[in-house]
Amino acid sequence: MPKSALLFVVSLVGILSAGAVGVKTLVTAGKFIKIYDPTIGETEPWYLNDHCFIQDDKGTWHLFGITHAEPAAPLNEISFAHATSPRLVGGPWIKQEPALTVETGPPWNEAHLWAPYVIEHGGLYYMF
């Protein structure tokens, strides 16, 4: 068995056994719902990974996340999706131009992107 699968099994057993001895549950999740499909407007299926949401001062919601054509190709993820909606749940979500795309040539020589995180401070928005 691969080490990663073994660690997952051990972690899962630890979680299940912790619940069995009365340890307080700290995190729960409700029903998962799909609120945005990055495939819209594409000729093949796309996925969205490592995303974040932020609401601007006019009430519009912005989604930013790694996107790429399926199947998943983490080392070839080169752009951040951007979509907007008047509502977080229930849309409609409108696909925008990518928020950021890697610059593969000099001087940056970038290869791929990692999880975006956006905050607002003093009227400016920062992406990390």
MODELLER restraints for C-alpha pairs under 7 A, 6 or more apart:
rsr = mdl.restraints
at = mdl.atoms
rsr.add(forms.Gaussian(group=physical.xy_distance, feature=features.Distance(at['CA:35:A'], at['CA:89:A']), mean=6.14, stdev=0.5))
rsr.add(forms.Gaussian(group=physical.xy_distance, feature=features.Distance(at['CA:35:A'], at['CA:90:A']), mean=6.85, stdev=0.5))
rsr.add(forms.Gaussian(group=physical.xy_distance, feature=features.Distance(at['CA:36:A'], at['CA:93:A']), mean=6.39, stdev=0.5))
rsr.add(forms.Gaussian(group=physical.xy_distance, feature=features.Distance(at['CA:38:A'], at['CA:46:A']), mean=5.67, stdev=0.5))
rsr.add(forms.Gaussian(group=physical.xy_distance, feature=features.Distance(at['CA:38:A'], at['CA:47:A']), mean=6.19, stdev=0.5))
rsr.add(forms.Gaussian(group=physical.xy_distance, feature=features.Distance(at['CA:38:A'], at['CA:48:A']), mean=6.49, stdev=0.5))
rsr.add(forms.Gaussian(group=physical.xy_distance, feature=features.Distance(at['CA:39:A'], at['CA:45:A']), mean=5.08, stdev=0.5))
rsr.add(forms.Gaussian(group=physical.xy_distance, feature=features.Distance(at['CA:39:A'], at['CA:46:A']), mean=4.78, stdev=0.5))
rsr.add(forms.Gaussian(group=physical.xy_distance, feature=features.Distance(at['CA:44:A'], at['CA:69:A']), mean=6.83, stdev=0.5))
rsr.add(forms.Gaussian(group=physical.xy_distance, feature=features.Distance(at['CA:45:A'], at['CA:69:A']), mean=5.94, stdev=0.5))
rsr.add(forms.Gaussian(group=physical.xy_distance, feature=features.Distance(at['CA:45:A'], at['CA:70:A']), mean=5.68, stdev=0.5))
rsr.add(forms.Gaussian(group=physical.xy_distance, feature=features.Distance(at['CA:46:A'], at['CA:67:A']), mean=6.84, stdev=0.5))
rsr.add(forms.Gaussian(group=physical.xy_distance, feature=features.Distance(at['CA:46:A'], at['CA:68:A']), mean=5.53, stdev=0.5))
rsr.add(forms.Gaussian(group=physical.xy_distance, feature=features.Distance(at['CA:46:A'], at['CA:69:A']), mean=4.12, stdev=0.5))
rsr.add(forms.Gaussian(group=physical.xy_distance, feature=features.Distance(at['CA:46:A'], at['CA:70:A']), mean=5.09, stdev=0.5))
rsr.add(forms.Gaussian(group=physical.xy_distance, feature=features.Distance(at['CA:47:A'], at['CA:67:A']), mean=5.62, stdev=0.5))
rsr.add(forms.Gaussian(group=physical.xy_distance, feature=features.Distance(at['CA:47:A'], at['CA:68:A']), mean=5.80, stdev=0.5))
rsr.add(forms.Gaussian(group=physical.xy_distance, feature=features.Distance(at['CA:47:A'], at['CA:69:A']), mean=6.31, stdev=0.5))
rsr.add(forms.Gaussian(group=physical.xy_distance, feature=features.Distance(at['CA:47:A'], at['CA:70:A']), mean=6.16, stdev=0.5))
rsr.add(forms.Gaussian(group=physical.xy_distance, feature=features.Distance(at['CA:48:A'], at['CA:65:A']), mean=6.14, stdev=0.5))
rsr.add(forms.Gaussian(group=physical.xy_distance, feature=features.Distance(at['CA:48:A'], at['CA:66:A']), mean=5.64, stdev=0.5))
rsr.add(forms.Gaussian(group=physical.xy_distance, feature=features.Distance(at['CA:48:A'], at['CA:67:A']), mean=4.63, stdev=0.5))
rsr.add(forms.Gaussian(group=physical.xy_distance, feature=features.Distance(at['CA:49:A'], at['CA:65:A']), mean=5.85, stdev=0.5))
rsr.add(forms.Gaussian(group=physical.xy_distance, feature=features.Distance(at['CA:49:A'], at['CA:66:A']), mean=5.07, stdev=0.5))
rsr.add(forms.Gaussian(group=physical.xy_distance, feature=features.Distance(at['CA:49:A'], at['CA:67:A']), mean=6.32, stdev=0.5))
rsr.add(forms.Gaussian(group=physical.xy_distance, feature=features.Distance(at['CA:50:A'], at['CA:65:A']), mean=5.55, stdev=0.5))
rsr.add(forms.Gaussian(group=physical.xy_distance, feature=features.Distance(at['CA:50:A'], at['CA:66:A']), mean=6.02, stdev=0.5))
rsr.add(forms.Gaussian(group=physical.xy_distance, feature=features.Distance(at['CA:50:A'], at['CA:115:A']), mean=5.02, stdev=0.5))
rsr.add(forms.Gaussian(group=physical.xy_distance, feature=features.Distance(at['CA:51:A'], at['CA:63:A']), mean=6.91, stdev=0.5))
rsr.add(forms.Gaussian(group=physical.xy_distance, feature=features.Distance(at['CA:51:A'], at['CA:64:A']), mean=5.45, stdev=0.5))
rsr.add(forms.Gaussian(group=physical.xy_distance, feature=features.Distance(at['CA:51:A'], at['CA:65:A']), mean=3.85, stdev=0.5))
rsr.add(forms.Gaussian(group=physical.xy_distance, feature=features.Distance(at['CA:51:A'], at['CA:66:A']), mean=6.60, stdev=0.5))
rsr.add(forms.Gaussian(group=physical.xy_distance, feature=features.Distance(at['CA:51:A'], at['CA:115:A']), mean=6.69, stdev=0.5))
rsr.add(forms.Gaussian(group=physical.xy_distance, feature=features.Distance(at['CA:51:A'], at['CA:116:A']), mean=6.58, stdev=0.5))
rsr.add(forms.Gaussian(group=physical.xy_distance, feature=features.Distance(at['CA:52:A'], at['CA:63:A']), mean=5.83, stdev=0.5))
rsr.add(forms.Gaussian(group=physical.xy_distance, feature=features.Distance(at['CA:52:A'], at['CA:64:A']), mean=5.48, stdev=0.5))
rsr.add(forms.Gaussian(group=physical.xy_distance, feature=features.Distance(at['CA:52:A'], at['CA:65:A']), mean=6.36, stdev=0.5))
rsr.add(forms.Gaussian(group=physical.xy_distance, feature=features.Distance(at['CA:52:A'], at['CA:116:A']), mean=6.91, stdev=0.5))
rsr.add(forms.Gaussian(group=physical.xy_distance, feature=features.Distance(at['CA:52:A'], at['CA:117:A']), mean=6.00, stdev=0.5))
rsr.add(forms.Gaussian(group=physical.xy_distance, feature=features.Distance(at['CA:53:A'], at['CA:61:A']), mean=6.77, stdev=0.5))
rsr.add(forms.Gaussian(group=physical.xy_distance, feature=features.Distance(at['CA:53:A'], at['CA:62:A']), mean=5.52, stdev=0.5))
rsr.add(forms.Gaussian(group=physical.xy_distance, feature=features.Distance(at['CA:53:A'], at['CA:63:A']), mean=4.63, stdev=0.5))
rsr.add(forms.Gaussian(group=physical.xy_distance, feature=features.Distance(at['CA:53:A'], at['CA:64:A']), mean=6.49, stdev=0.5))
rsr.add(forms.Gaussian(group=physical.xy_distance, feature=features.Distance(at['CA:54:A'], at['CA:61:A']), mean=5.75, stdev=0.5))
rsr.add(forms.Gaussian(group=physical.xy_distance, feature=features.Distance(at['CA:54:A'], at['CA:62:A']), mean=5.34, stdev=0.5))
rsr.add(forms.Gaussian(group=physical.xy_distance, feature=features.Distance(at['CA:54:A'], at['CA:63:A']), mean=6.82, stdev=0.5))
rsr.add(forms.Gaussian(group=physical.xy_distance, feature=features.Distance(at['CA:54:A'], at['CA:118:A']), mean=6.89, stdev=0.5))
rsr.add(forms.Gaussian(group=physical.xy_distance, feature=features.Distance(at['CA:55:A'], at['CA:61:A']), mean=4.33, stdev=0.5))
rsr.add(forms.Gaussian(group=physical.xy_distance, feature=features.Distance(at['CA:55:A'], at['CA:62:A']), mean=6.12, stdev=0.5))
rsr.add(forms.Gaussian(group=physical.xy_distance, feature=features.Distance(at['CA:59:A'], at['CA:86:A']), mean=6.75, stdev=0.5))
rsr.add(forms.Gaussian(group=physical.xy_distance, feature=features.Distance(at['CA:60:A'], at['CA:84:A']), mean=6.66, stdev=0.5))
rsr.add(forms.Gaussian(group=physical.xy_distance, feature=features.Distance(at['CA:60:A'], at['CA:85:A']), mean=5.82, stdev=0.5))
rsr.add(forms.Gaussian(group=physical.xy_distance, feature=features.Distance(at['CA:60:A'], at['CA:86:A']), mean=4.84, stdev=0.5))
rsr.add(forms.Gaussian(group=physical.xy_distance, feature=features.Distance(at['CA:61:A'], at['CA:84:A']), mean=5.47, stdev=0.5))
rsr.add(forms.Gaussian(group=physical.xy_distance, feature=features.Distance(at['CA:61:A'], at['CA:85:A']), mean=5.16, stdev=0.5))
rsr.add(forms.Gaussian(group=physical.xy_distance, feature=features.Distance(at['CA:61:A'], at['CA:86:A']), mean=5.98, stdev=0.5))
rsr.add(forms.Gaussian(group=physical.xy_distance, feature=features.Distance(at['CA:61:A'], at['CA:87:A']), mean=6.44, stdev=0.5))
rsr.add(forms.Gaussian(group=physical.xy_distance, feature=features.Distance(at['CA:61:A'], at['CA:88:A']), mean=6.13, stdev=0.5))
rsr.add(forms.Gaussian(group=physical.xy_distance, feature=features.Distance(at['CA:62:A'], at['CA:82:A']), mean=6.84, stdev=0.5))
rsr.add(forms.Gaussian(group=physical.xy_distance, feature=features.Distance(at['CA:62:A'], at['CA:83:A']), mean=5.77, stdev=0.5))
rsr.add(forms.Gaussian(group=physical.xy_distance, feature=features.Distance(at['CA:62:A'], at['CA:84:A']), mean=4.62, stdev=0.5))
rsr.add(forms.Gaussian(group=physical.xy_distance, feature=features.Distance(at['CA:62:A'], at['CA:85:A']), mean=6.74, stdev=0.5))
rsr.add(forms.Gaussian(group=physical.xy_distance, feature=features.Distance(at['CA:63:A'], at['CA:82:A']), mean=5.48, stdev=0.5))
rsr.add(forms.Gaussian(group=physical.xy_distance, feature=features.Distance(at['CA:63:A'], at['CA:83:A']), mean=5.16, stdev=0.5))
rsr.add(forms.Gaussian(group=physical.xy_distance, feature=features.Distance(at['CA:63:A'], at['CA:84:A']), mean=6.31, stdev=0.5))
rsr.add(forms.Gaussian(group=physical.xy_distance, feature=features.Distance(at['CA:64:A'], at['CA:80:A']), mean=6.17, stdev=0.5))
rsr.add(forms.Gaussian(group=physical.xy_distance, feature=features.Distance(at['CA:64:A'], at['CA:81:A']), mean=5.36, stdev=0.5))
rsr.add(forms.Gaussian(group=physical.xy_distance, feature=features.Distance(at['CA:64:A'], at['CA:82:A']), mean=4.81, stdev=0.5))
rsr.add(forms.Gaussian(group=physical.xy_distance, feature=features.Distance(at['CA:64:A'], at['CA:83:A']), mean=6.93, stdev=0.5))
rsr.add(forms.Gaussian(group=physical.xy_distance, feature=features.Distance(at['CA:64:A'], at['CA:116:A']), mean=6.71, stdev=0.5))
rsr.add(forms.Gaussian(group=physical.xy_distance, feature=features.Distance(at['CA:65:A'], at['CA:80:A']), mean=5.14, stdev=0.5))
rsr.add(forms.Gaussian(group=physical.xy_distance, feature=features.Distance(at['CA:65:A'], at['CA:81:A']), mean=5.21, stdev=0.5))
rsr.add(forms.Gaussian(group=physical.xy_distance, feature=features.Distance(at['CA:65:A'], at['CA:115:A']), mean=6.70, stdev=0.5))
rsr.add(forms.Gaussian(group=physical.xy_distance, feature=features.Distance(at['CA:65:A'], at['CA:116:A']), mean=6.13, stdev=0.5))
rsr.add(forms.Gaussian(group=physical.xy_distance, feature=features.Distance(at['CA:66:A'], at['CA:77:A']), mean=6.66, stdev=0.5))
rsr.add(forms.Gaussian(group=physical.xy_distance, feature=features.Distance(at['CA:66:A'], at['CA:79:A']), mean=6.17, stdev=0.5))
rsr.add(forms.Gaussian(group=physical.xy_distance, feature=features.Distance(at['CA:66:A'], at['CA:80:A']), mean=4.69, stdev=0.5))
rsr.add(forms.Gaussian(group=physical.xy_distance, feature=features.Distance(at['CA:66:A'], at['CA:81:A']), mean=6.04, stdev=0.5))
rsr.add(forms.Gaussian(group=physical.xy_distance, feature=features.Distance(at['CA:66:A'], at['CA:115:A']), mean=6.52, stdev=0.5))
rsr.add(forms.Gaussian(group=physical.xy_distance, feature=features.Distance(at['CA:67:A'], at['CA:77:A']), mean=6.57, stdev=0.5))
rsr.add(forms.Gaussian(group=physical.xy_distance, feature=features.Distance(at['CA:67:A'], at['CA:79:A']), mean=6.25, stdev=0.5))
rsr.add(forms.Gaussian(group=physical.xy_distance, feature=features.Distance(at['CA:67:A'], at['CA:80:A']), mean=5.99, stdev=0.5))
rsr.add(forms.Gaussian(group=physical.xy_distance, feature=features.Distance(at['CA:67:A'], at['CA:81:A']), mean=5.74, stdev=0.5))
rsr.add(forms.Gaussian(group=physical.xy_distance, feature=features.Distance(at['CA:68:A'], at['CA:77:A']), mean=5.85, stdev=0.5))
rsr.add(forms.Gaussian(group=physical.xy_distance, feature=features.Distance(at['CA:75:A'], at['CA:112:A']), mean=6.18, stdev=0.5))
rsr.add(forms.Gaussian(group=physical.xy_distance, feature=features.Distance(at['CA:76:A'], at['CA:112:A']), mean=5.85, stdev=0.5))
rsr.add(forms.Gaussian(group=physical.xy_distance, feature=features.Distance(at['CA:77:A'], at['CA:112:A']), mean=5.22, stdev=0.5))
rsr.add(forms.Gaussian(group=physical.xy_distance, feature=features.Distance(at['CA:77:A'], at['CA:113:A']), mean=6.02, stdev=0.5))
rsr.add(forms.Gaussian(group=physical.xy_distance, feature=features.Distance(at['CA:78:A'], at['CA:101:A']), mean=5.62, stdev=0.5))
rsr.add(forms.Gaussian(group=physical.xy_distance, feature=features.Distance(at['CA:78:A'], at['CA:102:A']), mean=5.37, stdev=0.5))
rsr.add(forms.Gaussian(group=physical.xy_distance, feature=features.Distance(at['CA:78:A'], at['CA:112:A']), mean=4.70, stdev=0.5))
rsr.add(forms.Gaussian(group=physical.xy_distance, feature=features.Distance(at['CA:78:A'], at['CA:113:A']), mean=5.58, stdev=0.5))
rsr.add(forms.Gaussian(group=physical.xy_distance, feature=features.Distance(at['CA:79:A'], at['CA:98:A']), mean=6.31, stdev=0.5))
rsr.add(forms.Gaussian(group=physical.xy_distance, feature=features.Distance(at['CA:79:A'], at['CA:100:A']), mean=5.59, stdev=0.5))
rsr.add(forms.Gaussian(group=physical.xy_distance, feature=features.Distance(at['CA:79:A'], at['CA:101:A']), mean=4.24, stdev=0.5))
rsr.add(forms.Gaussian(group=physical.xy_distance, feature=features.Distance(at['CA:79:A'], at['CA:102:A']), mean=6.43, stdev=0.5))
rsr.add(forms.Gaussian(group=physical.xy_distance, feature=features.Distance(at['CA:79:A'], at['CA:113:A']), mean=6.77, stdev=0.5))
rsr.add(forms.Gaussian(group=physical.xy_distance, feature=features.Distance(at['CA:80:A'], at['CA:98:A']), mean=5.49, stdev=0.5))
rsr.add(forms.Gaussian(group=physical.xy_distance, feature=features.Distance(at['CA:80:A'], at['CA:99:A']), mean=5.41, stdev=0.5))
rsr.add(forms.Gaussian(group=physical.xy_distance, feature=features.Distance(at['CA:80:A'], at['CA:100:A']), mean=5.29, stdev=0.5))
rsr.add(forms.Gaussian(group=physical.xy_distance, feature=features.Distance(at['CA:80:A'], at['CA:101:A']), mean=6.50, stdev=0.5))
rsr.add(forms.Gaussian(group=physical.xy_distance, feature=features.Distance(at['CA:81:A'], at['CA:98:A']), mean=4.86, stdev=0.5))
rsr.add(forms.Gaussian(group=physical.xy_distance, feature=features.Distance(at['CA:81:A'], at['CA:99:A']), mean=6.06, stdev=0.5))
rsr.add(forms.Gaussian(group=physical.xy_distance, feature=features.Distance(at['CA:82:A'], at['CA:95:A']), mean=6.35, stdev=0.5))
rsr.add(forms.Gaussian(group=physical.xy_distance, feature=features.Distance(at['CA:82:A'], at['CA:96:A']), mean=5.29, stdev=0.5))
rsr.add(forms.Gaussian(group=physical.xy_distance, feature=features.Distance(at['CA:82:A'], at['CA:97:A']), mean=6.46, stdev=0.5))
rsr.add(forms.Gaussian(group=physical.xy_distance, feature=features.Distance(at['CA:82:A'], at['CA:98:A']), mean=5.52, stdev=0.5))
rsr.add(forms.Gaussian(group=physical.xy_distance, feature=features.Distance(at['CA:82:A'], at['CA:99:A']), mean=5.55, stdev=0.5))
rsr.add(forms.Gaussian(group=physical.xy_distance, feature=features.Distance(at['CA:83:A'], at['CA:93:A']), mean=6.13, stdev=0.5))
rsr.add(forms.Gaussian(group=physical.xy_distance, feature=features.Distance(at['CA:83:A'], at['CA:94:A']), mean=5.30, stdev=0.5))
rsr.add(forms.Gaussian(group=physical.xy_distance, feature=features.Distance(at['CA:83:A'], at['CA:95:A']), mean=4.40, stdev=0.5))
rsr.add(forms.Gaussian(group=physical.xy_distance, feature=features.Distance(at['CA:83:A'], at['CA:96:A']), mean=5.13, stdev=0.5))
rsr.add(forms.Gaussian(group=physical.xy_distance, feature=features.Distance(at['CA:84:A'], at['CA:93:A']), mean=5.41, stdev=0.5))
rsr.add(forms.Gaussian(group=physical.xy_distance, feature=features.Distance(at['CA:84:A'], at['CA:94:A']), mean=5.26, stdev=0.5))
rsr.add(forms.Gaussian(group=physical.xy_distance, feature=features.Distance(at['CA:84:A'], at['CA:95:A']), mean=6.73, stdev=0.5))
rsr.add(forms.Gaussian(group=physical.xy_distance, feature=features.Distance(at['CA:85:A'], at['CA:91:A']), mean=5.50, stdev=0.5))
rsr.add(forms.Gaussian(group=physical.xy_distance, feature=features.Distance(at['CA:85:A'], at['CA:92:A']), mean=5.71, stdev=0.5))
rsr.add(forms.Gaussian(group=physical.xy_distance, feature=features.Distance(at['CA:85:A'], at['CA:93:A']), mean=4.60, stdev=0.5))
rsr.add(forms.Gaussian(group=physical.xy_distance, feature=features.Distance(at['CA:85:A'], at['CA:94:A']), mean=6.30, stdev=0.5))
rsr.add(forms.Gaussian(group=physical.xy_distance, feature=features.Distance(at['CA:102:A'], at['CA:110:A']), mean=5.70, stdev=0.5))
rsr.add(forms.Gaussian(group=physical.xy_distance, feature=features.Distance(at['CA:102:A'], at['CA:111:A']), mean=6.83, stdev=0.5))
rsr.add(forms.Gaussian(group=physical.xy_distance, feature=features.Distance(at['CA:102:A'], at['CA:112:A']), mean=6.34, stdev=0.5))
rsr.add(forms.Gaussian(group=physical.xy_distance, feature=features.Distance(at['CA:102:A'], at['CA:113:A']), mean=6.96, stdev=0.5))
rsr.add(forms.Gaussian(group=physical.xy_distance, feature=features.Distance(at['CA:103:A'], at['CA:109:A']), mean=6.17, stdev=0.5))
rsr.add(forms.Gaussian(group=physical.xy_distance, feature=features.Distance(at['CA:103:A'], at['CA:110:A']), mean=5.47, stdev=0.5))
rsr.add(forms.Gaussian(group=physical.xy_distance, feature=features.Distance(at['CA:104:A'], at['CA:110:A']), mean=4.79, stdev=0.5))
rsr.add(forms.Gaussian(group=physical.xy_distance, feature=features.Distance(at['CA:104:A'], at['CA:111:A']), mean=6.21, stdev=0.5))
rsr.add(forms.Gaussian(group=physical.xy_distance, feature=features.Distance(at['CA:116:A'], at['CA:127:A']), mean=6.35, stdev=0.5))
rsr.add(forms.Gaussian(group=physical.xy_distance, feature=features.Distance(at['CA:116:A'], at['CA:128:A']), mean=5.65, stdev=0.5))
rsr.add(forms.Gaussian(group=physical.xy_distance, feature=features.Distance(at['CA:117:A'], at['CA:127:A']), mean=5.48, stdev=0.5))
rsr.add(forms.Gaussian(group=physical.xy_distance, feature=features.Distance(at['CA:117:A'], at['CA:128:A']), mean=5.13, stdev=0.5))
rsr.add(forms.Gaussian(group=physical.xy_distance, feature=features.Distance(at['CA:118:A'], at['CA:125:A']), mean=6.67, stdev=0.5))
rsr.add(forms.Gaussian(group=physical.xy_distance, feature=features.Distance(at['CA:118:A'], at['CA:126:A']), mean=5.47, stdev=0.5))
rsr.add(forms.Gaussian(group=physical.xy_distance, feature=features.Distance(at['CA:118:A'], at['CA:127:A']), mean=4.36, stdev=0.5))
rsr.add(forms.Gaussian(group=physical.xy_distance, feature=features.Distance(at['CA:118:A'], at['CA:128:A']), mean=6.32, stdev=0.5))
rsr.add(forms.Gaussian(group=physical.xy_distance, feature=features.Distance(at['CA:119:A'], at['CA:125:A']), mean=5.60, stdev=0.5))
rsr.add(forms.Gaussian(group=physical.xy_distance, feature=features.Distance(at['CA:119:A'], at['CA:126:A']), mean=5.38, stdev=0.5))
rsr.add(forms.Gaussian(group=physical.xy_distance, feature=features.Distance(at['CA:119:A'], at['CA:127:A']), mean=6.66, stdev=0.5))
rsr.add(forms.Gaussian(group=physical.xy_distance, feature=features.Distance(at['CA:120:A'], at['CA:126:A']), mean=6.24, stdev=0.5))
